Amino acid sequence: MIIFAGKWKTEEGFIITITYSNGKFSGLDPKGRPTLYNVRFEKNEWKGTVENHDTGQKGNCEMYLQGKKLKIVAHKGIFSKTFYWVKQ
């Protein structure tokens, strides 16, 4: 199971390293801080938690693989934000 595993470049130019362990994906930023948590396949979707260390925001997310892009839709309360990472 390596669908998301590897290095991904964020819209800001940072590289996130995603690994797979114990049935879940997780991602670390360049400083080694967890950015993605507990990403797992649930109810026909990839779901988990994403964190932005610059803003201190953390929220639930869904992830969709679109070719060499990873679409992430993050939710915090009634708000949502969509962003894309590119496979390196």
N, CA, C and O atoms as a DFTB+ gen file, in Angstrom:
352 C
 N C O
     1  1       0.855      -1.188       0.000
     2  2       0.000       0.000       0.000
     3  2       0.890       1.236       0.000
     4  3       1.331       1.695       1.054
     5  1       1.148       1.770      -1.184
     6  2       2.018       2.945      -1.273
     7  2       1.375       4.083      -2.057
     8  3       2.079       4.940      -2.590
     9  1       0.075       4.101      -2.133
    10  2      -0.639       5.068      -2.972
    11  2      -0.205       6.520      -2.725
    12  3      -0.032       7.266      -3.689
    13  1      -0.027       6.941      -1.481
    14  2       0.359       8.317      -1.171
    15  2       1.819       8.433      -0.744
    16  3       2.332       9.544      -0.616
    17  1       2.496       7.310      -0.522
    18  2       3.861       7.337       0.008
    19  2       4.809       8.042      -0.958
    20  3       4.710       7.891      -2.176
    21  1       5.727       8.815      -0.385
    22  2       6.728       9.513      -1.183
    23  2       6.842      10.967      -0.776
    24  3       6.357      11.379       0.278
    25  1       7.493      11.733      -1.632
    26  2       7.714      13.152      -1.361
    27  2       6.748      13.984      -2.203
    28  3       6.558      13.735      -3.393
    29  1       6.144      14.979      -1.549
    30  2       5.142      15.837      -2.185
    31  2       5.512      17.295      -1.949
    32  3       5.865      17.681      -0.834
    33  1       5.431      18.099      -2.999
    34  2       5.737      19.527      -2.898
    35  2       4.443      20.304      -2.676
    36  3       3.488      20.173      -3.442
    37  1       4.424      21.113      -1.618
    38  2       3.246      21.916      -1.296
    39  2       3.179      23.147      -2.199
    40  3       4.129      23.444      -2.923
    41  1       2.066      23.852      -2.153
    42  2       1.907      25.083      -2.925
    43  2       2.911      26.148      -2.492
    44  3       3.246      27.040      -3.271
    45  1       3.391      26.056      -1.251
    46  2       4.369      27.008      -0.726
    47  2       5.797      26.598      -1.057
    48  3       6.733      27.345      -0.772
    49  1       5.980      25.416      -1.657
    50  2       7.308      24.954      -2.045
    51  2       7.998      24.032      -1.054
    52  3       9.146      23.646      -1.278
    53  1       7.333      23.669       0.031
    54  2       7.914      22.752       1.008
    55  2       7.722      21.309       0.559
    56  3       6.782      20.999      -0.174
    57  1       8.609      20.437       0.998
    58  2       8.494      19.014       0.690
    59  2       7.949      18.284       1.917
    60  3       8.517      18.369       3.006
    61  1       6.842      17.568       1.727
    62  2       6.245      16.739       2.772
    63  2       6.549      15.286       2.424
    64  3       6.304      14.846       1.301
    65  1       7.083      14.548       3.388
    66  2       7.391      13.135       3.177
    67  2       6.287      12.299       3.808
    68  3       6.082      12.334       5.021
    69  1       5.574      11.542       2.965
    70  2       4.466      10.709       3.434
    71  2       4.912       9.255       3.471
    72  3       5.493       8.743       2.514
    73  1       4.632       8.598       4.592
    74  2       4.970       7.185       4.762
    75  2       3.722       6.406       5.169
    76  3       2.717       6.978       5.590
    77  1       3.816       5.084       5.030
    78  2       2.709       4.188       5.370
    79  2       3.174       3.231       6.452
    80  3       4.209       2.580       6.311
    81  1       2.404       3.144       7.542
    82  2       2.743       2.250       8.644
    83  2       1.482       1.898       9.420
    84  3       0.632       2.755       9.660
    85  1       1.366       0.647       9.806
    86  2       0.242       0.180      10.620
    87  2      -1.121       0.534      10.021
    88  3      -2.054       0.881      10.745
    89  1      -1.226       0.442       8.700
    90  2      -2.507       0.671       8.044
    91  2      -2.894       2.118       7.846
    92  3      -4.024       2.400       7.449
    93  1      -1.976       3.059       8.115
    94  2      -2.287       4.484       7.993
    95  2      -1.118       5.228       7.364
    96  3       0.037       4.819       7.484
    97  1      -1.441       6.331       6.689
    98  2      -0.419       7.212       6.145
    99  2      -0.198       8.370       7.106
   100  3      -1.117       8.800       7.803
   101  1       1.033       8.867       7.133
   102  2       1.343      10.071       7.898
   103  2       2.395      10.853       7.125
   104  3       3.129      10.289       6.314
   105  1       2.462      12.155       7.383
   106  2       3.403      12.999       6.660
   107  2       4.160      13.929       7.581
   108  3       3.613      14.449       8.553
   109  1       5.444      14.132       7.257
   110  2       6.303      15.025       8.025
   111  2       6.754      16.181       7.150
   112  3       7.033      16.006       5.964
   113  1       6.824      17.379       7.756
   114  2       7.328      18.536       7.026
   115  2       8.860      18.512       7.039
   116  3       9.442      17.614       7.647
   117  1       9.535      19.476       6.385
   118  2      11.002      19.455       6.333
   119  2      11.686      19.534       7.700
   120  3      12.843      19.135       7.835
   121  1      10.981      20.044       8.710
   122  2      11.549      20.124      10.059
   123  2      11.251      18.878      10.879
   124  3      11.592      18.815      12.060
   125  1      10.610      17.878      10.256
   126  2      10.289      16.629      10.949
   127  2       9.024      16.690      11.786
   128  3       8.766      15.788      12.583
   129  1       8.237      17.735      11.617
   130  2       6.991      17.876      12.378
   131  2       5.856      17.161      11.650
   132  3       5.749      17.263      10.428
   133  1       5.013      16.444      12.377
   134  2       3.872      15.774      11.742
   135  2       2.930      16.794      11.098
   136  3       2.539      17.781      11.721
   137  1       2.575      16.533       9.836
   138  2       1.689      17.411       9.089
   139  2       0.400      16.693       8.725
   140  3      -0.671      17.300       8.716
   141  1       0.499      15.409       8.426
   142  2      -0.665      14.555       8.168
   143  2      -0.709      13.475       9.234
   144  3       0.325      12.923       9.612
   145  1      -1.899      13.176       9.715
   146  2      -2.072      12.158      10.749
   147  2      -3.145      11.167      10.327
   148  3      -4.129      11.541       9.688
   149  1      -2.957       9.921      10.681
   150  2      -4.019       8.898      10.611
   151  2      -4.820       8.896       9.314
   152  3      -6.043       8.763       9.351
   153  1      -4.162       9.037       8.178
   154  2      -4.874       8.996       6.899
   155  2      -5.199       7.541       6.580
   156  3      -4.303       6.705       6.457
   157  1      -6.495       7.249       6.448
   158  2      -6.951       5.878       6.229
   159  2      -8.165       5.891       5.307
   160  3      -8.834       6.913       5.153
   161  1      -8.437       4.747       4.701
   162  2      -9.581       4.619       3.799
   163  2     -10.804       4.298       4.633
   164  3     -10.850       3.272       5.311
   165  1     -11.808       5.185       4.583
   166  2     -12.999       5.045       5.418
   167  2     -14.220       5.519       4.633
   168  3     -14.236       6.639       4.123
   169  1     -15.230       4.676       4.537
   170  2     -16.472       5.020       3.829
   171  2     -16.192       5.525       2.414
   172  3     -16.700       6.566       1.996
   173  1     -15.373       4.767       1.691
   174  2     -15.024       5.055       0.296
   175  2     -14.258       6.357       0.085
   176  3     -14.261       6.896      -1.021
   177  1     -13.597       6.875       1.132
   178  2     -12.784       8.084       1.014
   179  2     -11.522       7.934       1.849
   180  3     -11.499       7.208       2.842
   181  1     -10.469       8.637       1.427
   182  2      -9.265       8.737       2.241
   183  2      -9.463       9.912       3.187
   184  3      -9.629      11.047       2.741
   185  1      -9.446       9.650       4.487
   186  2      -9.696      10.678       5.498
   187  2      -8.571      10.698       6.520
   188  3      -7.924       9.681       6.770
   189  1      -8.347      11.864       7.105
   190  2      -7.327      12.001       8.132
   191  2      -7.364      13.388       8.732
   192  3      -8.397      14.057       8.732
   193  1      -6.220      13.811       9.245
   194  2      -6.067      15.125       9.861
   195  2      -4.847      15.799       9.257
   196  3      -3.812      15.162       9.064
   197  1      -4.968      17.086       8.959
   198  2      -3.857      17.864       8.417
   199  2      -3.594      19.036       9.362
   200  3      -4.520      19.587       9.957
   201  1      -2.313      19.411       9.492
   202  2      -1.944      20.510      10.389
   203  2      -1.025      21.484       9.667
   204  3      -0.105      21.079       8.957
   205  1      -1.288      22.779       9.858
   206  2      -0.432      23.840       9.345
   207  2       0.315      24.417      10.544
   208  3      -0.279      25.100      11.378
   209  1       1.606      24.146      10.629
   210  2       2.377      24.587      11.791
   211  2       2.603      26.098      11.803
   212  3       2.828      26.679      12.864
   213  1       2.547      26.739      10.632
   214  2       2.730      28.193      10.585
   215  2       1.565      28.929      11.229
   216  3       1.760      29.952      11.886
   217  1       0.347      28.409      11.042
   218  2      -0.836      29.073      11.591
   219  2      -1.350      28.413      12.866
   220  3      -2.159      28.996      13.588
   221  1      -0.884      27.201      13.141
   222  2      -1.374      26.461      14.295
   223  2      -2.720      25.804      14.057
   224  3      -3.323      25.271      14.988
   225  1      -3.201      25.837      12.817
   226  2      -4.505      25.259      12.484
   227  2      -4.389      23.761      12.235
   228  3      -3.433      23.291      11.619
   229  1      -5.371      23.028      12.722
   230  2      -5.465      21.589      12.510
   231  2      -6.912      21.273      12.178
   232  3      -7.827      21.812      12.800
   233  1      -7.123      20.395      11.191
   234  2      -8.493      20.049      10.825
   235  2      -8.575      18.702      10.141
   236  3      -7.566      18.133       9.725
   237  1      -9.787      18.206      10.033
   238  2     -10.023      16.956       9.318
   239  2      -9.828      17.202       7.831
   240  3      -9.960      18.331       7.359
   241  1      -9.514      16.142       7.093
   242  2      -9.326      16.304       5.658
   243  2      -9.720      15.047       4.898
   244  3      -9.779      13.948       5.450
   245  1      -9.987      15.246       3.611
   246  2     -10.137      14.155       2.658
   247  2      -9.033      14.347       1.629
   248  3      -8.647      15.474       1.320
   249  1      -8.530      13.235       1.100
   250  2      -7.453      13.296       0.117
   251  2      -7.859      12.535      -1.137
   252  3      -8.468      11.468      -1.064
   253  1      -7.509      13.104      -2.296
   254  2      -7.849      12.511      -3.587
   255  2      -6.620      12.544      -4.486
   256  3      -6.037      13.607      -4.697
   257  1      -6.227      11.412      -5.007
   258  2      -5.107      11.344      -5.934
   259  2      -5.613      11.674      -7.330
   260  3      -6.539      11.036      -7.830
   261  1      -4.995      12.682      -7.961
   262  2      -5.386      13.114      -9.304
   263  2      -4.131      13.147     -10.173
   264  3      -3.500      14.193     -10.330
   265  1      -3.780      11.996     -10.733
   266  2      -2.541      11.892     -11.501
   267  2      -1.356      12.070     -10.577
   268  3      -1.189      11.311      -9.622
   269  1      -0.523      13.077     -10.856
   270  2       0.640      13.345     -10.008
   271  2       0.354      14.420      -8.965
   272  3       1.270      14.925      -8.315
   273  1      -0.917      14.766      -8.812
   274  2      -1.318      15.755      -7.811
   275  2      -2.128      15.085      -6.715
   276  3      -2.863      14.126      -6.951
   277  1      -1.972      15.616      -5.512
   278  2      -2.745      15.165      -4.367
   279  2      -3.647      16.327      -3.959
   280  3      -3.167      17.369      -3.512
   281  1      -4.944      16.141      -4.115
   282  2      -5.919      17.163      -3.722
   283  2      -6.286      16.906      -2.269
   284  3      -6.689      15.801      -1.906
   285  1      -6.143      17.937      -1.439
   286  2      -6.470      17.829      -0.019
   287  2      -7.546      18.861       0.293
   288  3      -7.371      20.052       0.037
   289  1      -8.654      18.396       0.844
   290  2      -9.737      19.282       1.257
   291  2      -9.769      19.245       2.784
   292  3     -10.138      18.237       3.386
   293  1      -9.376      20.365       3.400
   294  2      -9.303      20.457       4.858
   295  2     -10.541      21.163       5.396
   296  3     -11.058      22.093       4.776
   297  1     -11.009      20.712       6.558
   298  2     -12.211      21.272       7.186
   299  2     -11.903      21.705       8.617
   300  3     -11.253      20.988       9.377
   301  1     -12.383      22.886       8.959
   302  2     -12.286      23.397      10.329
   303  2     -13.599      24.104      10.614
   304  3     -13.838      25.205      10.119
   305  1     -14.451      23.468      11.415
   306  2     -15.775      24.036      11.664
   307  2     -16.578      24.072      10.378
   308  3     -16.683      23.066       9.677
   309  1     -17.152      25.243      10.065
   310  2     -17.950      25.368       8.843
   311  2     -17.099      25.758       7.626
   312  3     -17.622      25.872       6.518
   313  1     -15.810      25.960       7.826
   314  2     -14.928      26.393       6.752
   315  2     -14.182      25.218       6.142
   316  3     -13.927      24.212       6.804
   317  1     -13.836      25.362       4.869
   318  2     -13.004      24.353       4.213
   319  2     -12.024      25.051       3.280
   320  3     -12.261      26.171       2.829
   321  1     -10.925      24.371       3.003
   322  2      -9.905      24.894       2.097
   323  2      -9.383      23.728       1.274
   324  3      -9.120      22.649       1.805
   325  1      -9.237      23.951      -0.018
   326  2      -8.695      22.938      -0.909
   327  2      -7.306      23.372      -1.354
   328  3      -7.105      24.515      -1.763
   329  1      -6.361      22.461      -1.273
   330  2      -5.019      22.749      -1.767
   331  2      -4.447      21.503      -2.420
   332  3      -4.955      20.397      -2.236
   333  1      -3.378      21.702      -3.188
   334  2      -2.797      20.623      -3.980
   335  2      -1.312      20.476      -3.687
   336  3      -0.595      21.466      -3.541
   337  1      -0.861      19.236      -3.603
   338  2       0.553      18.919      -3.518
   339  2       0.918      18.142      -4.770
   340  3       0.087      17.416      -5.316
   341  1       2.168      18.291      -5.232
   342  2       2.622      17.636      -6.459
   343  2       3.677      16.593      -6.117
   344  3       4.611      16.870      -5.363
   345  1       3.528      15.391      -6.673
   346  2       4.460      14.282      -6.440
   347  2       5.837      14.657      -6.974
   348  3       5.958      15.181      -8.081
   349  1       6.866      14.389      -6.189
   350  2       8.252      14.687      -6.585
   351  2       8.986      13.434      -6.996
   352  3      10.161      13.498      -7.359
